[in-house]
């Protein structure tokens, strides 16, 4: 009979593998989206050059906004903040399983962007809360 700790370890490994697979799929989709965006910009540039007109608003929208993010860190951070009543950045990193420096920076960037967008706020103790 399987011990509980073995079961937990196997379940953790299964979830990590599934998470990795989804992350890889997400990266591939983001690469494809970036390719499509580059093609749209190129088509707009061609049309602009061919017609001799100034850049259209559509081109500025496509090139002026960041239509893809490298990962869903911002969404994940927002979910963690919403699921808890006051959470620190260290708690968020722990909940997301982030241990490296670049991951920590991604969380910090996501927190800043979410705060700027008004989706989260901070308490007097510095904990993050959903707006």
Secondary structure, 3 states (H helix, E strand, C coil): CCCHHHHHHHHHHHHHHHHHHHHHHHHHHHHHHHHHHHHHHHHHHHHHHHHCCCCCHHHHHHHHCCCCCCCCHHHHHHHHHHHCCCECHHHHHHHHCCCCHHHHHHHHHHHHHHHHCCCEEECCCCCEEEC
